Amino acid sequence: MIHWRLGGLTSLHWQHFDGDWVIYDDGSGQTLAADPVIAGALMALESGCSTLADIEAQVRRDLQIDADGDLNERLADGLAFLSQIGLIEAGAE
């Protein structure tokens, strides 16, 4: 099972604009525009969630999204993207 976590130097700062998020990472100097799902995934990671299932459950609660298969796929793709740009890391437990 994959466990996700924020990158070791990741330190996020948040701004909310018209339903979307702008996130700045002190560790890398990167700025990211994110929709509520991807922002929710990062917030879930900040609060200690680590598995895709835990992240999905937290995002569903926070955004009040009913069960649908699309969210799981969107989160999996989003986590892969966030990993590629170095904001999060995957590990196994």
RAWO-V614410 format. One record per helix or strand of 2 or more residues. SS is the DSSP state (a for helix, b for strand). FROM is the first residue (numbers start at 0). TO is the last residue. If there is no record, write none. Layout:
SS&FROM&TO / SS&FROM&TO
This chain:
b&1&5 / b&11&16 / b&19&24 / b&30&33 / a&35&45 / a&51&62 / a&68&83 / b&87&91
